[in-house]
Amino acid sequence: MAKKKRFETVYSQGTIDATQILVDTETGANYVFRKVGNAGGITPLLDKEGKPVISLIANK
């Protein structure tokens, strides 16, 4: 039985200069990952009120 991935990429743009949105499949929390060359960082995705963006998770 295959183990489900903890994070799923729901948006991806670019390659060397890349931006991705990841969803935690256990909590539904969304994160923005930004990479430029060899450097990168990740942060929670926030709405306009500063609250974390949470996605609904199917088959949890």
mmCIF file of the N, C-alpha and C atoms, coordinates in Angstrom:
data_MODEL
# 
_entry.id   MODEL 
# 
loop_
_atom_site.group_PDB 
_atom_site.id 
_atom_site.type_symbol 
_atom_site.label_atom_id 
_atom_site.label_alt_id 
_atom_site.label_comp_id 
_atom_site.label_asym_id 
_atom_site.label_entity_id 
_atom_site.label_seq_id 
_atom_site.pdbx_PDB_ins_code 
_atom_site.Cartn_x 
_atom_site.Cartn_y 
_atom_site.Cartn_z 
_atom_site.occupancy 
_atom_site.B_iso_or_equiv 
_atom_site.pdbx_formal_charge 
_atom_site.auth_seq_id 
_atom_site.auth_comp_id 
_atom_site.auth_asym_id 
_atom_site.auth_atom_id 
_atom_site.pdbx_PDB_model_num 
ATOM 1   N N  . MET A 1 1  ? 0.852   -1.178 0.000   1.00 0.00 ? 1  MET A N  1 
ATOM 2   C CA . MET A 1 1  ? 0.000   0.000  0.000   1.00 0.00 ? 1  MET A CA 1 
ATOM 3   C C  . MET A 1 1  ? 0.897   1.240  0.000   1.00 0.00 ? 1  MET A C  1 
ATOM 4   N N  . ALA A 1 2  ? 0.642   2.149  -0.934  1.00 0.00 ? 2  ALA A N  1 
ATOM 5   C CA . ALA A 1 2  ? 1.451   3.355  -1.049  1.00 0.00 ? 2  ALA A CA 1 
ATOM 6   C C  . ALA A 1 2  ? 1.100   4.346  0.052   1.00 0.00 ? 2  ALA A C  1 
ATOM 7   N N  . LYS A 1 3  ? 2.117   4.986  0.585   1.00 0.00 ? 3  LYS A N  1 
ATOM 8   C CA . LYS A 1 3  ? 1.915   5.985  1.630   1.00 0.00 ? 3  LYS A CA 1 
ATOM 9   C C  . LYS A 1 3  ? 1.563   7.320  0.972   1.00 0.00 ? 3  LYS A C  1 
ATOM 10  N N  . LYS A 1 4  ? 0.542   7.999  1.494   1.00 0.00 ? 4  LYS A N  1 
ATOM 11  C CA . LYS A 1 4  ? 0.116   9.284  0.949   1.00 0.00 ? 4  LYS A CA 1 
ATOM 12  C C  . LYS A 1 4  ? 1.123   10.367 1.305   1.00 0.00 ? 4  LYS A C  1 
ATOM 13  N N  . LYS A 1 5  ? 1.383   11.254 0.336   1.00 0.00 ? 5  LYS A N  1 
ATOM 14  C CA . LYS A 1 5  ? 2.300   12.372 0.567   1.00 0.00 ? 5  LYS A CA 1 
ATOM 15  C C  . LYS A 1 5  ? 1.697   13.352 1.568   1.00 0.00 ? 5  LYS A C  1 
ATOM 16  N N  . ARG A 1 6  ? 2.537   13.916 2.425   1.00 0.00 ? 6  ARG A N  1 
ATOM 17  C CA . ARG A 1 6  ? 2.074   14.886 3.410   1.00 0.00 ? 6  ARG A CA 1 
ATOM 18  C C  . ARG A 1 6  ? 1.734   16.220 2.743   1.00 0.00 ? 6  ARG A C  1 
ATOM 19  N N  . PHE A 1 7  ? 2.535   16.639 1.745   1.00 0.00 ? 7  PHE A N  1 
ATOM 20  C CA . PHE A 1 7  ? 2.311   17.911 1.059   1.00 0.00 ? 7  PHE A CA 1 
ATOM 21  C C  . PHE A 1 7  ? 2.012   17.670 -0.408  1.00 0.00 ? 7  PHE A C  1 
ATOM 22  N N  . GLU A 1 8  ? 1.013   18.406 -0.919  1.00 0.00 ? 8  GLU A N  1 
ATOM 23  C CA . GLU A 1 8  ? 0.636   18.303 -2.320  1.00 0.00 ? 8  GLU A CA 1 
ATOM 24  C C  . GLU A 1 8  ? 0.819   19.675 -2.967  1.00 0.00 ? 8  GLU A C  1 
ATOM 25  N N  . THR A 1 9  ? 1.465   19.719 -4.132  1.00 0.00 ? 9  THR A N  1 
ATOM 26  C CA . THR A 1 9  ? 1.642   20.961 -4.869  1.00 0.00 ? 9  THR A CA 1 
ATOM 27  C C  . THR A 1 9  ? 0.369   21.237 -5.656  1.00 0.00 ? 9  THR A C  1 
ATOM 28  N N  . VAL A 1 10 ? -0.284  22.376 -5.377  1.00 0.00 ? 10 VAL A N  1 
ATOM 29  C CA . VAL A 1 10 ? -1.526  22.715 -6.070  1.00 0.00 ? 10 VAL A CA 1 
ATOM 30  C C  . VAL A 1 10 ? -1.328  23.833 -7.090  1.00 0.00 ? 10 VAL A C  1 
ATOM 31  N N  . TYR A 1 11 ? -0.161  24.488 -7.059  1.00 0.00 ? 11 TYR A N  1 
ATOM 32  C CA . TYR A 1 11 ? 0.161   25.550 -8.020  1.00 0.00 ? 11 TYR A CA 1 
ATOM 33  C C  . TYR A 1 11 ? 1.665   25.601 -8.170  1.00 0.00 ? 11 TYR A C  1 
ATOM 34  N N  . SER A 1 12 ? 2.139   25.766 -9.395  1.00 0.00 ? 12 SER A N  1 
ATOM 35  C CA . SER A 1 12 ? 3.569   25.861 -9.649  1.00 0.00 ? 12 SER A CA 1 
ATOM 36  C C  . SER A 1 12 ? 3.804   26.789 -10.829 1.00 0.00 ? 12 SER A C  1 
ATOM 37  N N  . GLN A 1 13 ? 4.790   27.686 -10.677 1.00 0.00 ? 13 GLN A N  1 
ATOM 38  C CA . GLN A 1 13 ? 5.123   28.637 -11.731 1.00 0.00 ? 13 GLN A CA 1 
ATOM 39  C C  . GLN A 1 13 ? 6.630   28.809 -11.759 1.00 0.00 ? 13 GLN A C  1 
ATOM 40  N N  . GLY A 1 14 ? 7.253   28.677 -12.930 1.00 0.00 ? 14 GLY A N  1 
ATOM 41  C CA . GLY A 1 14 ? 8.675   28.892 -13.092 1.00 0.00 ? 14 GLY A CA 1 
ATOM 42  C C  . GLY A 1 14 ? 9.501   27.662 -12.753 1.00 0.00 ? 14 GLY A C  1 
ATOM 43  N N  . THR A 1 15 ? 10.828  27.757 -13.027 1.00 0.00 ? 15 THR A N  1 
ATOM 44  C CA . THR A 1 15 ? 11.743  26.657 -12.734 1.00 0.00 ? 15 THR A CA 1 
ATOM 45  C C  . THR A 1 15 ? 12.908  27.141 -11.883 1.00 0.00 ? 15 THR A C  1 
ATOM 46  N N  . ILE A 1 16 ? 13.797  27.953 -12.439 1.00 0.00 ? 16 ILE A N  1 
ATOM 47  C CA . ILE A 1 16 ? 14.916  28.489 -11.650 1.00 0.00 ? 16 ILE A CA 1 
ATOM 48  C C  . ILE A 1 16 ? 14.405  29.555 -10.686 1.00 0.00 ? 16 ILE A C  1 
ATOM 49  N N  . ASP A 1 17 ? 13.503  30.389 -11.169 1.00 0.00 ? 17 ASP A N  1 
ATOM 50  C CA . ASP A 1 17 ? 12.841  31.413 -10.364 1.00 0.00 ? 17 ASP A CA 1 
ATOM 51  C C  . ASP A 1 17 ? 11.403  30.907 -10.161 1.00 0.00 ? 17 ASP A C  1 
ATOM 52  N N  . ALA A 1 18 ? 11.179  30.113 -9.103  1.00 0.00 ? 18 ALA A N  1 
ATOM 53  C CA . ALA A 1 18 ? 9.931   29.370 -8.969  1.00 0.00 ? 18 ALA A CA 1 
ATOM 54  C C  . ALA A 1 18 ? 9.096   29.786 -7.767  1.00 0.00 ? 18 ALA A C  1 
ATOM 55  N N  . THR A 1 19 ? 7.781   29.674 -7.929  1.00 0.00 ? 19 THR A N  1 
ATOM 56  C CA . THR A 1 19 ? 6.809   29.883 -6.856  1.00 0.00 ? 19 THR A CA 1 
ATOM 57  C C  . THR A 1 19 ? 5.864   28.689 -6.857  1.00 0.00 ? 19 THR A C  1 
ATOM 58  N N  . GLN A 1 20 ? 5.596   28.139 -5.674  1.00 0.00 ? 20 GLN A N  1 
ATOM 59  C CA . GLN A 1 20 ? 4.672   27.021 -5.553  1.00 0.00 ? 20 GLN A CA 1 
ATOM 60  C C  . GLN A 1 20 ? 3.737   27.256 -4.371  1.00 0.00 ? 20 GLN A C  1 
ATOM 61  N N  . ILE A 1 21 ? 2.535   26.733 -4.471  1.00 0.00 ? 21 ILE A N  1 
ATOM 62  C CA . ILE A 1 21 ? 1.620   26.697 -3.335  1.00 0.00 ? 21 ILE A CA 1 
ATOM 63  C C  . ILE A 1 21 ? 1.453   25.230 -2.969  1.00 0.00 ? 21 ILE A C  1 
ATOM 64  N N  . LEU A 1 22 ? 1.721   24.918 -1.702  1.00 0.00 ? 22 LEU A N  1 
ATOM 65  C CA . LEU A 1 22 ? 1.639   23.555 -1.189  1.00 0.00 ? 22 LEU A CA 1 
ATOM 66  C C  . LEU A 1 22 ? 0.505   23.466 -0.181  1.00 0.00 ? 22 LEU A C  1 
ATOM 67  N N  . VAL A 1 23 ? -0.175  22.328 -0.147  1.00 0.00 ? 23 VAL A N  1 
ATOM 68  C CA . VAL A 1 23 ? -1.232  22.094 0.836   1.00 0.00 ? 23 VAL A CA 1 
ATOM 69  C C  . VAL A 1 23 ? -0.822  20.910 1.700   1.00 0.00 ? 23 VAL A C  1 
ATOM 70  N N  . ASP A 1 24 ? -0.889  21.099 3.010   1.00 0.00 ? 24 ASP A N  1 
ATOM 71  C CA . ASP A 1 24 ? -0.641  20.023 3.967   1.00 0.00 ? 24 ASP A CA 1 
ATOM 72  C C  . ASP A 1 24 ? -1.875  19.128 3.931   1.00 0.00 ? 24 ASP A C  1 
ATOM 73  N N  . THR A 1 25 ? -1.707  17.878 3.504   1.00 0.00 ? 25 THR A N  1 
ATOM 74  C CA . THR A 1 25 ? -2.859  16.989 3.337   1.00 0.00 ? 25 THR A CA 1 
ATOM 75  C C  . THR A 1 25 ? -3.467  16.521 4.650   1.00 0.00 ? 25 THR A C  1 
ATOM 76  N N  . GLU A 1 26 ? -2.806  16.775 5.767   1.00 0.00 ? 26 GLU A N  1 
ATOM 77  C CA . GLU A 1 26 ? -3.370  16.394 7.072   1.00 0.00 ? 26 GLU A CA 1 
ATOM 78  C C  . GLU A 1 26 ? -4.136  17.538 7.726   1.00 0.00 ? 26 GLU A C  1 
ATOM 79  N N  . THR A 1 27 ? -3.680  18.774 7.540   1.00 0.00 ? 27 THR A N  1 
ATOM 80  C CA . THR A 1 27 ? -4.322  19.916 8.201   1.00 0.00 ? 27 THR A CA 1 
ATOM 81  C C  . THR A 1 27 ? -5.079  20.831 7.250   1.00 0.00 ? 27 THR A C  1 
ATOM 82  N N  . GLY A 1 28 ? -4.755  20.787 5.945   1.00 0.00 ? 28 GLY A N  1 
ATOM 83  C CA . GLY A 1 28 ? -5.371  21.677 4.963   1.00 0.00 ? 28 GLY A CA 1 
ATOM 84  C C  . GLY A 1 28 ? -4.689  23.029 4.870   1.00 0.00 ? 28 GLY A C  1 
ATOM 85  N N  . ALA A 1 29 ? -3.676  23.277 5.699   1.00 0.00 ? 29 ALA A N  1 
ATOM 86  C CA . ALA A 1 29 ? -2.962  24.559 5.682   1.00 0.00 ? 29 ALA A CA 1 
ATOM 87  C C  . ALA A 1 29 ? -2.227  24.737 4.359   1.00 0.00 ? 29 ALA A C  1 
ATOM 88  N N  . ASN A 1 30 ? -2.280  25.966 3.809   1.00 0.00 ? 30 ASN A N  1 
ATOM 89  C CA . ASN A 1 30 ? -1.603  26.301 2.558   1.00 0.00 ? 30 ASN A CA 1 
ATOM 90  C C  . ASN A 1 30 ? -0.313  27.045 2.853   1.00 0.00 ? 30 ASN A C  1 
ATOM 91  N N  . TYR A 1 31 ? 0.721   26.755 2.055   1.00 0.00 ? 31 TYR A N  1 
ATOM 92  C CA . TYR A 1 31 ? 2.030   27.394 2.213   1.00 0.00 ? 31 TYR A CA 1 
ATOM 93  C C  . TYR A 1 31 ? 2.516   27.884 0.859   1.00 0.00 ? 31 TYR A C  1 
ATOM 94  N N  . VAL A 1 32 ? 3.254   28.997 0.860   1.00 0.00 ? 32 VAL A N  1 
ATOM 95  C CA . VAL A 1 32 ? 3.909   29.500 -0.342  1.00 0.00 ? 32 VAL A CA 1 
ATOM 96  C C  . VAL A 1 32 ? 5.385   29.158 -0.231  1.00 0.00 ? 32 VAL A C  1 
ATOM 97  N N  . PHE A 1 33 ? 5.905   28.495 -1.275  1.00 0.00 ? 33 PHE A N  1 
ATOM 98  C CA . PHE A 1 33 ? 7.327   28.184 -1.357  1.00 0.00 ? 33 PHE A CA 1 
ATOM 99  C C  . PHE A 1 33 ? 7.902   28.997 -2.503  1.00 0.00 ? 33 PHE A C  1 
ATOM 100 N N  . ARG A 1 34 ? 8.986   29.712 -2.240  1.00 0.00 ? 34 ARG A N  1 
ATOM 101 C CA . ARG A 1 34 ? 9.626   30.570 -3.246  1.00 0.00 ? 34 ARG A CA 1 
ATOM 102 C C  . ARG A 1 34 ? 11.075  30.160 -3.362  1.00 0.00 ? 34 ARG A C  1 
ATOM 103 N N  . LYS A 1 35 ? 11.546  29.950 -4.602  1.00 0.00 ? 35 LYS A N  1 
ATOM 104 C CA . LYS A 1 35 ? 12.921  29.547 -4.851  1.00 0.00 ? 35 LYS A CA 1 
ATOM 105 C C  . LYS A 1 35 ? 13.506  30.410 -5.956  1.00 0.00 ? 35 LYS A C  1 
ATOM 106 N N  . VAL A 1 36 ? 14.712  30.929 -5.722  1.00 0.00 ? 36 VAL A N  1 
ATOM 107 C CA . VAL A 1 36 ? 15.455  31.667 -6.740  1.00 0.00 ? 36 VAL A CA 1 
ATOM 108 C C  . VAL A 1 36 ? 16.863  31.108 -6.733  1.00 0.00 ? 36 VAL A C  1 
ATOM 109 N N  . GLY A 1 37 ? 17.247  30.413 -7.815  1.00 0.00 ? 37 GLY A N  1 
ATOM 110 C CA . GLY A 1 37 ? 18.559  29.777 -7.872  1.00 0.00 ? 37 GLY A CA 1 
ATOM 111 C C  . GLY A 1 37 ? 18.688  28.724 -6.788  1.00 0.00 ? 37 GLY A C  1 
ATOM 112 N N  . ASN A 1 38 ? 19.708  28.875 -5.919  1.00 0.00 ? 38 ASN A N  1 
ATOM 113 C CA . ASN A 1 38 ? 19.944  27.910 -4.842  1.00 0.00 ? 38 ASN A CA 1 
ATOM 114 C C  . ASN A 1 38 ? 19.311  28.314 -3.513  1.00 0.00 ? 38 ASN A C  1 
ATOM 115 N N  . ALA A 1 39 ? 18.616  29.428 -3.473  1.00 0.00 ? 39 ALA A N  1 
ATOM 116 C CA . ALA A 1 39 ? 18.007  29.905 -2.224  1.00 0.00 ? 39 ALA A CA 1 
ATOM 117 C C  . ALA A 1 39 ? 16.492  29.736 -2.287  1.00 0.00 ? 39 ALA A C  1 
ATOM 118 N N  . GLY A 1 40 ? 15.886  29.493 -1.130  1.00 0.00 ? 40 GLY A N  1 
ATOM 119 C CA . GLY A 1 40 ? 14.440  29.338 -1.098  1.00 0.00 ? 40 GLY A CA 1 
ATOM 120 C C  . GLY A 1 40 ? 13.884  29.537 0.295   1.00 0.00 ? 40 GLY A C  1 
ATOM 121 N N  . GLY A 1 41 ? 12.578  29.640 0.373   1.00 0.00 ? 41 GLY A N  1 
ATOM 122 C CA . GLY A 1 41 ? 11.926  29.802 1.665   1.00 0.00 ? 41 GLY A CA 1 
ATOM 123 C C  . GLY A 1 41 ? 10.459  29.429 1.570   1.00 0.00 ? 41 GLY A C  1 
ATOM 124 N N  . ILE A 1 42 ? 9.871   29.167 2.729   1.00 0.00 ? 42 ILE A N  1 
ATOM 125 C CA . ILE A 1 42 ? 8.465   28.766 2.791   1.00 0.00 ? 42 ILE A CA 1 
ATOM 126 C C  . ILE A 1 42 ? 7.778   29.550 3.908   1.00 0.00 ? 42 ILE A C  1 
ATOM 127 N N  . THR A 1 43 ? 6.521   29.904 3.685   1.00 0.00 ? 43 THR A N  1 
ATOM 128 C CA . THR A 1 43 ? 5.755   30.651 4.675   1.00 0.00 ? 43 THR A CA 1 
ATOM 129 C C  . THR A 1 43 ? 4.280   30.287 4.538   1.00 0.00 ? 43 THR A C  1 
ATOM 130 N N  . PRO A 1 44 ? 3.509   30.381 5.610   1.00 0.00 ? 44 PRO A N  1 
ATOM 131 C CA . PRO A 1 44 ? 2.065   30.128 5.485   1.00 0.00 ? 44 PRO A CA 1 
ATOM 132 C C  . PRO A 1 44 ? 1.421   31.139 4.544   1.00 0.00 ? 44 PRO A C  1 
ATOM 133 N N  . LEU A 1 45 ? 0.446   30.703 3.782   1.00 0.00 ? 45 LEU A N  1 
ATOM 134 C CA . LEU A 1 45 ? -0.317  31.581 2.903   1.00 0.00 ? 45 LEU A CA 1 
ATOM 135 C C  . LEU A 1 45 ? -1.430  32.205 3.739   1.00 0.00 ? 45 LEU A C  1 
ATOM 136 N N  . LEU A 1 46 ? -1.524  33.545 3.716   1.00 0.00 ? 46 LEU A N  1 
ATOM 137 C CA . LEU A 1 46 ? -2.503  34.266 4.529   1.00 0.00 ? 46 LEU A CA 1 
ATOM 138 C C  . LEU A 1 46 ? -3.541  34.946 3.648   1.00 0.00 ? 46 LEU A C  1 
ATOM 139 N N  . ASP A 1 47 ? -4.767  35.084 4.169   1.00 0.00 ? 47 ASP A N  1 
ATOM 140 C CA . ASP A 1 47 ? -5.797  35.818 3.448   1.00 0.00 ? 47 ASP A CA 1 
ATOM 141 C C  . ASP A 1 47 ? -5.653  37.313 3.725   1.00 0.00 ? 47 ASP A C  1 
ATOM 142 N N  . LYS A 1 48 ? -6.571  38.121 3.209   1.00 0.00 ? 48 LYS A N  1 
ATOM 143 C CA . LYS A 1 48 ? -6.451  39.578 3.354   1.00 0.00 ? 48 LYS A CA 1 
ATOM 144 C C  . LYS A 1 48 ? -6.613  40.052 4.797   1.00 0.00 ? 48 LYS A C  1 
ATOM 145 N N  . GLU A 1 49 ? -7.158  39.207 5.679   1.00 0.00 ? 49 GLU A N  1 
ATOM 146 C CA . GLU A 1 49 ? -7.293  39.557 7.093   1.00 0.00 ? 49 GLU A CA 1 
ATOM 147 C C  . GLU A 1 49 ? -6.134  39.038 7.932   1.00 0.00 ? 49 GLU A C  1 
ATOM 148 N N  . GLY A 1 50 ? -5.164  38.385 7.277   1.00 0.00 ? 50 GLY A N  1 
ATOM 149 C CA . GLY A 1 50 ? -4.001  37.869 7.989   1.00 0.00 ? 50 GLY A CA 1 
ATOM 150 C C  . GLY A 1 50 ? -4.195  36.494 8.610   1.00 0.00 ? 50 GLY A C  1 
ATOM 151 N N  . LYS A 1 51 ? -5.289  35.832 8.244   1.00 0.00 ? 51 LYS A N  1 
ATOM 152 C CA . LYS A 1 51 ? -5.564  34.489 8.772   1.00 0.00 ? 51 LYS A CA 1 
ATOM 153 C C  . LYS A 1 51 ? -5.035  33.446 7.786   1.00 0.00 ? 51 LYS A C  1 
ATOM 154 N N  . PRO A 1 52 ? -4.577  32.288 8.273   1.00 0.00 ? 52 PRO A N  1 
ATOM 155 C CA . PRO A 1 52 ? -4.067  31.245 7.368   1.00 0.00 ? 52 PRO A CA 1 
ATOM 156 C C  . PRO A 1 52 ? -5.154  30.728 6.430   1.00 0.00 ? 52 PRO A C  1 
ATOM 157 N N  . VAL A 1 53 ? -4.752  30.442 5.192   1.00 0.00 ? 53 VAL A N  1 
ATOM 158 C CA . VAL A 1 53 ? -5.665  29.855 4.220   1.00 0.00 ? 53 VAL A CA 1 
ATOM 159 C C  . VAL A 1 53 ? -5.690  28.348 4.461   1.00 0.00 ? 53 VAL A C  1 
ATOM 160 N N  . ILE A 1 54 ? -6.889  27.800 4.655   1.00 0.00 ? 54 ILE A N  1 
ATOM 161 C CA . ILE A 1 54 ? -7.080  26.372 4.921   1.00 0.00 ? 54 ILE A CA 1 
ATOM 162 C C  . ILE A 1 54 ? -7.971  25.803 3.821   1.00 0.00 ? 54 ILE A C  1 
ATOM 163 N N  . SER A 1 55 ? -7.499  24.730 3.178   1.00 0.00 ? 55 SER A N  1 
ATOM 164 C CA . SER A 1 55 ? -8.275  24.054 2.137   1.00 0.00 ? 55 SER A CA 1 
ATOM 165 C C  . SER A 1 55 ? -9.039  22.875 2.727   1.00 0.00 ? 55 SER A C  1 
ATOM 166 N N  . LEU A 1 56 ? -10.189 22.574 2.139   1.00 0.00 ? 56 LEU A N  1 
ATOM 167 C CA . LEU A 1 56 ? -10.926 21.373 2.542   1.00 0.00 ? 56 LEU A CA 1 
ATOM 168 C C  . LEU A 1 56 ? -10.161 20.160 2.028   1.00 0.00 ? 56 LEU A C  1 
ATOM 169 N N  . ILE A 1 57 ? -10.127 19.106 2.816   1.00 0.00 ? 57 ILE A N  1 
ATOM 170 C CA . ILE A 1 57 ? -9.389  17.908 2.449   1.00 0.00 ? 57 ILE A CA 1 
ATOM 171 C C  . ILE A 1 57 ? -10.385 16.776 2.209   1.00 0.00 ? 57 ILE A C  1 
ATOM 172 N N  . ALA A 1 58 ? -10.324 16.194 1.014   1.00 0.00 ? 58 ALA A N  1 
ATOM 173 C CA . ALA A 1 58 ? -11.202 15.067 0.676   1.00 0.00 ? 58 ALA A CA 1 
ATOM 174 C C  . ALA A 1 58 ? -10.601 13.772 1.226   1.00 0.00 ? 58 ALA A C  1 
ATOM 175 N N  . ASN A 1 59 ? -11.448 12.889 1.687   1.00 0.00 ? 59 ASN A N  1 
ATOM 176 C CA . ASN A 1 59 ? -11.022 11.557 2.167   1.00 0.00 ? 59 ASN A CA 1 
ATOM 177 C C  . ASN A 1 59 ? -10.021 11.618 3.300   1.00 0.00 ? 59 ASN A C  1 
ATOM 178 N N  . LYS A 1 60 ? -10.236 12.479 4.245   1.00 0.00 ? 60 LYS A N  1 
ATOM 179 C CA . LYS A 1 60 ? -9.316  12.582 5.403   1.00 0.00 ? 60 LYS A CA 1 
ATOM 180 C C  . LYS A 1 60 ? -9.567  11.484 6.382   1.00 0.00 ? 60 LYS A C  1 
# 
